[in-house]
Amino acid sequence: MRTSVVSSASGRQMAYWFGEGVLPRLAEAGVWRRPGEAEPVVESEVQVPFAGRG
């Protein structure tokens, strides 16, 4: 059986490289946003439960 050692630095580089390419595309598709970023408000979703039309 052959084994190999994988450096954590190269693994980190690969993850960073992947994220740089994929995350902006996911954000454009609306399926991902940066942590701590406010969720976009869509007018049709805005509801004020205590205000009514009279």
PyMOL Python script that loads the backbone (N, CA, C, O; Angstrom):
from pymol import cmd

cmd.read_pdbstr("""\
ATOM      1  N   MET A   1       0.846  -1.187   0.000  1.00  0.00           N
ATOM      2  CA  MET A   1       0.000   0.000   0.000  1.00  0.00           C
ATOM      3  C   MET A   1       0.883   1.239   0.000  1.00  0.00           C
ATOM      4  O   MET A   1       1.832   1.344   0.777  1.00  0.00           O
ATOM      5  N   ARG A   2       0.564   2.152  -0.862  1.00  0.00           N
ATOM      6  CA  ARG A   2       1.316   3.405  -0.928  1.00  0.00           C
ATOM      7  C   ARG A   2       0.567   4.503  -0.194  1.00  0.00           C
ATOM      8  O   ARG A   2      -0.658   4.590  -0.279  1.00  0.00           O
ATOM      9  N   THR A   3       1.271   5.309   0.500  1.00  0.00           N
ATOM     10  CA  THR A   3       0.659   6.456   1.174  1.00  0.00           C
ATOM     11  C   THR A   3       1.354   7.718   0.714  1.00  0.00           C
ATOM     12  O   THR A   3       2.504   7.686   0.276  1.00  0.00           O
ATOM     13  N   SER A   4       0.658   8.814   0.815  1.00  0.00           N
ATOM     14  CA  SER A   4       1.262  10.101   0.468  1.00  0.00           C
ATOM     15  C   SER A   4       0.870  11.110   1.533  1.00  0.00           C
ATOM     16  O   SER A   4      -0.164  10.989   2.189  1.00  0.00           O
ATOM     17  N   VAL A   5       1.710  12.085   1.680  1.00  0.00           N
ATOM     18  CA  VAL A   5       1.470  13.142   2.655  1.00  0.00           C
ATOM     19  C   VAL A   5       0.994  14.368   1.897  1.00  0.00           C
ATOM     20  O   VAL A   5       1.617  14.797   0.926  1.00  0.00           O
ATOM     21  N   VAL A   6      -0.125  14.927   2.357  1.00  0.00           N
ATOM     22  CA  VAL A   6      -0.668  16.121   1.726  1.00  0.00           C
ATOM     23  C   VAL A   6      -0.414  17.298   2.649  1.00  0.00           C
ATOM     24  O   VAL A   6      -0.788  17.272   3.822  1.00  0.00           O
ATOM     25  N   SER A   7       0.209  18.308   2.124  1.00  0.00           N
ATOM     26  CA  SER A   7       0.511  19.489   2.923  1.00  0.00           C
ATOM     27  C   SER A   7      -0.759  20.279   3.181  1.00  0.00           C
ATOM     28  O   SER A   7      -1.585  20.447   2.284  1.00  0.00           O
ATOM     29  N   SER A   8      -0.913  20.761   4.398  1.00  0.00           N
ATOM     30  CA  SER A   8      -2.103  21.551   4.711  1.00  0.00           C
ATOM     31  C   SER A   8      -2.061  22.896   4.000  1.00  0.00           C
ATOM     32  O   SER A   8      -3.108  23.469   3.699  1.00  0.00           O
ATOM     33  N   ALA A   9      -0.874  23.403   3.729  1.00  0.00           N
ATOM     34  CA  ALA A   9      -0.764  24.678   3.026  1.00  0.00           C
ATOM     35  C   ALA A   9      -1.301  24.552   1.604  1.00  0.00           C
ATOM     36  O   ALA A   9      -2.020  25.437   1.139  1.00  0.00           O
ATOM     37  N   SER A  10      -0.967  23.480   0.913  1.00  0.00           N
ATOM     38  CA  SER A  10      -1.465  23.330  -0.457  1.00  0.00           C
ATOM     39  C   SER A  10      -2.968  23.083  -0.457  1.00  0.00           C
ATOM     40  O   SER A  10      -3.664  23.541  -1.363  1.00  0.00           O
ATOM     41  N   GLY A  11      -3.477  22.370   0.539  1.00  0.00           N
ATOM     42  CA  GLY A  11      -4.913  22.152   0.650  1.00  0.00           C
ATOM     43  C   GLY A  11      -5.645  23.457   0.879  1.00  0.00           C
ATOM     44  O   GLY A  11      -6.724  23.679   0.329  1.00  0.00           O
ATOM     45  N   ARG A  12      -5.063  24.310   1.684  1.00  0.00           N
ATOM     46  CA  ARG A  12      -5.651  25.624   1.951  1.00  0.00           C
ATOM     47  C   ARG A  12      -5.646  26.477   0.685  1.00  0.00           C
ATOM     48  O   ARG A  12      -6.614  27.179   0.393  1.00  0.00           O
ATOM     49  N   GLN A  13      -4.560  26.409  -0.050  1.00  0.00           N
ATOM     50  CA  GLN A  13      -4.484  27.152  -1.303  1.00  0.00           C
ATOM     51  C   GLN A  13      -5.556  26.688  -2.289  1.00  0.00           C
ATOM     52  O   GLN A  13      -6.189  27.505  -2.958  1.00  0.00           O
ATOM     53  N   MET A  14      -5.751  25.390  -2.373  1.00  0.00           N
ATOM     54  CA  MET A  14      -6.763  24.842  -3.282  1.00  0.00           C
ATOM     55  C   MET A  14      -8.160  25.288  -2.863  1.00  0.00           C
ATOM     56  O   MET A  14      -8.976  25.638  -3.715  1.00  0.00           O
ATOM     57  N   ALA A  15      -8.443  25.280  -1.568  1.00  0.00           N
ATOM     58  CA  ALA A  15      -9.758  25.705  -1.077  1.00  0.00           C
ATOM     59  C   ALA A  15      -9.981  27.188  -1.367  1.00  0.00           C
ATOM     60  O   ALA A  15     -11.079  27.581  -1.760  1.00  0.00           O
ATOM     61  N   TYR A  16      -8.964  28.001  -1.178  1.00  0.00           N
ATOM     62  CA  TYR A  16      -9.061  29.433  -1.438  1.00  0.00           C
ATOM     63  C   TYR A  16      -9.300  29.671  -2.925  1.00  0.00           C
ATOM     64  O   TYR A  16     -10.155  30.472  -3.305  1.00  0.00           O
ATOM     65  N   TRP A  17      -8.539  28.972  -3.762  1.00  0.00           N
ATOM     66  CA  TRP A  17      -8.668  29.100  -5.210  1.00  0.00           C
ATOM     67  C   TRP A  17     -10.084  28.709  -5.653  1.00  0.00           C
ATOM     68  O   TRP A  17     -10.694  29.394  -6.473  1.00  0.00           O
ATOM     69  N   PHE A  18     -10.590  27.622  -5.114  1.00  0.00           N
ATOM     70  CA  PHE A  18     -11.929  27.154  -5.437  1.00  0.00           C
ATOM     71  C   PHE A  18     -12.969  28.201  -5.042  1.00  0.00           C
ATOM     72  O   PHE A  18     -13.856  28.540  -5.825  1.00  0.00           O
ATOM     73  N   GLY A  19     -12.843  28.703  -3.821  1.00  0.00           N
ATOM     74  CA  GLY A  19     -13.790  29.701  -3.321  1.00  0.00           C
ATOM     75  C   GLY A  19     -13.790  30.974  -4.141  1.00  0.00           C
ATOM     76  O   GLY A  19     -14.847  31.559  -4.380  1.00  0.00           O
ATOM     77  N   GLU A  20     -12.609  31.413  -4.578  1.00  0.00           N
ATOM     78  CA  GLU A  20     -12.528  32.626  -5.384  1.00  0.00           C
ATOM     79  C   GLU A  20     -13.286  32.483  -6.700  1.00  0.00           C
ATOM     80  O   GLU A  20     -13.854  33.451  -7.206  1.00  0.00           O
ATOM     81  N   GLY A  21     -13.292  31.288  -7.242  1.00  0.00           N
ATOM     82  CA  GLY A  21     -13.961  31.079  -8.515  1.00  0.00           C
ATOM     83  C   GLY A  21     -15.435  30.752  -8.394  1.00  0.00           C
ATOM     84  O   GLY A  21     -16.238  31.178  -9.225  1.00  0.00           O
ATOM     85  N   VAL A  22     -15.796  30.006  -7.374  1.00  0.00           N
ATOM     86  CA  VAL A  22     -17.158  29.493  -7.260  1.00  0.00           C
ATOM     87  C   VAL A  22     -18.089  30.432  -6.491  1.00  0.00           C
ATOM     88  O   VAL A  22     -19.227  30.642  -6.911  1.00  0.00           O
ATOM     89  N   LEU A  23     -17.632  30.996  -5.385  1.00  0.00           N
ATOM     90  CA  LEU A  23     -18.516  31.800  -4.541  1.00  0.00           C
ATOM     91  C   LEU A  23     -19.115  33.013  -5.248  1.00  0.00           C
ATOM     92  O   LEU A  23     -20.296  33.295  -5.042  1.00  0.00           O
ATOM     93  N   PRO A  24     -18.357  33.750  -6.077  1.00  0.00           N
ATOM     94  CA  PRO A  24     -19.010  34.854  -6.795  1.00  0.00           C
ATOM     95  C   PRO A  24     -20.122  34.374  -7.731  1.00  0.00           C
ATOM     96  O   PRO A  24     -21.131  35.060  -7.896  1.00  0.00           O
ATOM     97  N   ARG A  25     -19.946  33.221  -8.334  1.00  0.00           N
ATOM     98  CA  ARG A  25     -20.991  32.687  -9.221  1.00  0.00           C
ATOM     99  C   ARG A  25     -22.226  32.273  -8.427  1.00  0.00           C
ATOM    100  O   ARG A  25     -23.356  32.478  -8.872  1.00  0.00           O
ATOM    101  N   LEU A  26     -22.007  31.694  -7.256  1.00  0.00           N
ATOM    102  CA  LEU A  26     -23.140  31.325  -6.407  1.00  0.00           C
ATOM    103  C   LEU A  26     -23.878  32.570  -5.918  1.00  0.00           C
ATOM    104  O   LEU A  26     -25.105  32.571  -5.819  1.00  0.00           O
ATOM    105  N   ALA A  27     -23.126  33.630  -5.612  1.00  0.00           N
ATOM    106  CA  ALA A  27     -23.742  34.881  -5.174  1.00  0.00           C
ATOM    107  C   ALA A  27     -24.584  35.480  -6.295  1.00  0.00           C
ATOM    108  O   ALA A  27     -25.685  35.970  -6.045  1.00  0.00           O
ATOM    109  N   GLU A  28     -24.078  35.445  -7.525  1.00  0.00           N
ATOM    110  CA  GLU A  28     -24.838  35.954  -8.666  1.00  0.00           C
ATOM    111  C   GLU A  28     -26.129  35.175  -8.865  1.00  0.00           C
ATOM    112  O   GLU A  28     -27.150  35.743  -9.252  1.00  0.00           O
ATOM    113  N   ALA A  29     -26.084  33.877  -8.600  1.00  0.00           N
ATOM    114  CA  ALA A  29     -27.268  33.033  -8.757  1.00  0.00           C
ATOM    115  C   ALA A  29     -28.235  33.196  -7.588  1.00  0.00           C
ATOM    116  O   ALA A  29     -29.359  32.696  -7.637  1.00  0.00           O
ATOM    117  N   GLY A  30     -27.804  33.892  -6.537  1.00  0.00           N
ATOM    118  CA  GLY A  30     -28.670  34.127  -5.389  1.00  0.00           C
ATOM    119  C   GLY A  30     -28.744  32.969  -4.411  1.00  0.00           C
ATOM    120  O   GLY A  30     -29.663  32.912  -3.593  1.00  0.00           O
ATOM    121  N   VAL A  31     -27.797  32.049  -4.479  1.00  0.00           N
ATOM    122  CA  VAL A  31     -27.825  30.901  -3.569  1.00  0.00           C
ATOM    123  C   VAL A  31     -26.776  30.988  -2.464  1.00  0.00           C
ATOM    124  O   VAL A  31     -26.684  30.090  -1.627  1.00  0.00           O
ATOM    125  N   TRP A  32     -25.980  32.069  -2.455  1.00  0.00           N
ATOM    126  CA  TRP A  32     -24.968  32.240  -1.415  1.00  0.00           C
ATOM    127  C   TRP A  32     -24.732  33.724  -1.202  1.00  0.00           C
ATOM    128  O   TRP A  32     -24.803  34.517  -2.141  1.00  0.00           O
ATOM    129  N   ARG A  33     -24.453  34.093   0.039  1.00  0.00           N
ATOM    130  CA  ARG A  33     -24.026  35.459   0.342  1.00  0.00           C
ATOM    131  C   ARG A  33     -22.968  35.401   1.433  1.00  0.00           C
ATOM    132  O   ARG A  33     -22.894  34.435   2.193  1.00  0.00           O
ATOM    133  N   ARG A  34     -22.159  36.434   1.499  1.00  0.00           N
ATOM    134  CA  ARG A  34     -21.077  36.473   2.487  1.00  0.00           C
ATOM    135  C   ARG A  34     -21.658  36.458   3.899  1.00  0.00           C
ATOM    136  O   ARG A  34     -22.686  37.085   4.157  1.00  0.00           O
ATOM    137  N   PRO A  35     -21.006  35.745   4.807  1.00  0.00           N
ATOM    138  CA  PRO A  35     -21.465  35.741   6.202  1.00  0.00           C
ATOM    139  C   PRO A  35     -21.470  37.172   6.756  1.00  0.00           C
ATOM    140  O   PRO A  35     -20.513  37.921   6.556  1.00  0.00           O
ATOM    141  N   GLY A  36     -22.524  37.536   7.436  1.00  0.00           N
ATOM    142  CA  GLY A  36     -22.638  38.874   8.013  1.00  0.00           C
ATOM    143  C   GLY A  36     -23.225  39.890   7.053  1.00  0.00           C
ATOM    144  O   GLY A  36     -23.509  41.021   7.448  1.00  0.00           O
ATOM    145  N   GLU A  37     -23.409  39.507   5.803  1.00  0.00           N
ATOM    146  CA  GLU A  37     -23.989  40.419   4.814  1.00  0.00           C
ATOM    147  C   GLU A  37     -25.507  40.413   4.970  1.00  0.00           C
ATOM    148  O   GLU A  37     -26.120  39.363   5.161  1.00  0.00           O
ATOM    149  N   ALA A  38     -26.091  41.585   4.886  1.00  0.00           N
ATOM    150  CA  ALA A  38     -27.541  41.689   5.061  1.00  0.00           C
ATOM    151  C   ALA A  38     -28.264  40.972   3.934  1.00  0.00           C
ATOM    152  O   ALA A  38     -27.836  40.998   2.780  1.00  0.00           O
ATOM    153  N   GLU A  39     -29.345  40.345   4.286  1.00  0.00           N
ATOM    154  CA  GLU A  39     -30.162  39.661   3.286  1.00  0.00           C
ATOM    155  C   GLU A  39     -30.924  40.714   2.485  1.00  0.00           C
ATOM    156  O   GLU A  39     -31.496  41.638   3.063  1.00  0.00           O
ATOM    157  N   PRO A  40     -30.936  40.580   1.164  1.00  0.00           N
ATOM    158  CA  PRO A  40     -31.649  41.578   0.364  1.00  0.00           C
ATOM    159  C   PRO A  40     -33.143  41.579   0.675  1.00  0.00           C
ATOM    160  O   PRO A  40     -33.745  40.527   0.889  1.00  0.00           O
ATOM    161  N   VAL A  41     -33.725  42.760   0.696  1.00  0.00           N
ATOM    162  CA  VAL A  41     -35.151  42.895   0.987  1.00  0.00           C
ATOM    163  C   VAL A  41     -35.895  43.042  -0.337  1.00  0.00           C
ATOM    164  O   VAL A  41     -35.589  43.920  -1.143  1.00  0.00           O
ATOM    165  N   VAL A  42     -36.850  42.190  -0.539  1.00  0.00           N
ATOM    166  CA  VAL A  42     -37.688  42.244  -1.727  1.00  0.00           C
ATOM    167  C   VAL A  42     -38.998  42.869  -1.299  1.00  0.00           C
ATOM    168  O   VAL A  42     -39.589  42.455  -0.302  1.00  0.00           O
ATOM    169  N   GLU A  43     -39.459  43.867  -2.046  1.00  0.00           N
ATOM    170  CA  GLU A  43     -40.655  44.613  -1.640  1.00  0.00           C
ATOM    171  C   GLU A  43     -41.854  43.733  -1.341  1.00  0.00           C
ATOM    172  O   GLU A  43     -42.610  44.018  -0.413  1.00  0.00           O
ATOM    173  N   SER A  44     -42.042  42.680  -2.100  1.00  0.00           N
ATOM    174  CA  SER A  44     -43.204  41.826  -1.878  1.00  0.00           C
ATOM    175  C   SER A  44     -43.112  41.054  -0.560  1.00  0.00           C
ATOM    176  O   SER A  44     -44.118  40.545  -0.066  1.00  0.00           O
ATOM    177  N   GLU A  45     -41.897  40.966   0.012  1.00  0.00           N
ATOM    178  CA  GLU A  45     -41.720  40.241   1.268  1.00  0.00           C
ATOM    179  C   GLU A  45     -41.884  41.137   2.486  1.00  0.00           C
ATOM    180  O   GLU A  45     -41.995  40.643   3.608  1.00  0.00           O
ATOM    181  N   VAL A  46     -41.901  42.457   2.278  1.00  0.00           N
ATOM    182  CA  VAL A  46     -41.997  43.380   3.398  1.00  0.00           C
ATOM    183  C   VAL A  46     -43.420  43.359   3.938  1.00  0.00           C
ATOM    184  O   VAL A  46     -44.380  43.607   3.208  1.00  0.00           O
ATOM    185  N   GLN A  47     -43.541  43.060   5.222  1.00  0.00           N
ATOM    186  CA  GLN A  47     -44.848  43.003   5.855  1.00  0.00           C
ATOM    187  C   GLN A  47     -44.778  43.705   7.199  1.00  0.00           C
ATOM    188  O   GLN A  47     -43.825  43.532   7.958  1.00  0.00           O
ATOM    189  N   VAL A  48     -45.793  44.492   7.480  1.00  0.00           N
ATOM    190  CA  VAL A  48     -45.908  45.141   8.778  1.00  0.00           C
ATOM    191  C   VAL A  48     -47.178  44.594   9.405  1.00  0.00           C
ATOM    192  O   VAL A  48     -48.275  45.011   9.036  1.00  0.00           O
ATOM    193  N   PRO A  49     -47.050  43.671  10.342  1.00  0.00           N
ATOM    194  CA  PRO A  49     -48.217  42.964  10.861  1.00  0.00           C
ATOM    195  C   PRO A  49     -49.207  43.826  11.627  1.00  0.00           C
ATOM    196  O   PRO A  49     -50.381  43.469  11.719  1.00  0.00           O
ATOM    197  N   PHE A  50     -48.764  44.961  12.183  1.00  0.00           N
ATOM    198  CA  PHE A  50     -49.665  45.751  13.003  1.00  0.00           C
ATOM    199  C   PHE A  50     -50.302  46.908  12.221  1.00  0.00           C
ATOM    200  O   PHE A  50     -51.147  47.619  12.765  1.00  0.00           O
ATOM    201  N   ALA A  51     -49.922  47.104  10.987  1.00  0.00           N
ATOM    202  CA  ALA A  51     -50.510  48.171  10.187  1.00  0.00           C
ATOM    203  C   ALA A  51     -51.485  47.544   9.192  1.00  0.00           C
ATOM    204  O   ALA A  51     -51.178  46.535   8.557  1.00  0.00           O
ATOM    205  N   GLY A  52     -52.631  48.139   9.068  1.00  0.00           N
ATOM    206  CA  GLY A  52     -53.622  47.620   8.133  1.00  0.00           C
ATOM    207  C   GLY A  52     -54.229  48.738   7.318  1.00  0.00           C
ATOM    208  O   GLY A  52     -54.104  49.919   7.644  1.00  0.00           O
ATOM    209  N   ARG A  53     -54.870  48.345   6.279  1.00  0.00           N
ATOM    210  CA  ARG A  53     -55.573  49.337   5.464  1.00  0.00           C
ATOM    211  C   ARG A  53     -56.921  49.604   6.106  1.00  0.00           C
ATOM    212  O   ARG A  53     -57.635  48.685   6.508  1.00  0.00           O
ATOM    213  N   GLY A  54     -57.238  50.837   6.188  1.00  0.00           N
ATOM    214  CA  GLY A  54     -58.488  51.136   6.863  1.00  0.00           C
ATOM    215  C   GLY A  54     -59.383  51.913   6.083  1.00  0.00           C
ATOM    216  O   GLY A  54     -60.479  52.236   6.540  1.00  0.00           O
TER     217      GLY A  54
END
""", "prot")
cmd.dss("prot")
cmd.show_as("cartoon", "prot")
cmd.util.cbc("prot")
cmd.orient("prot")
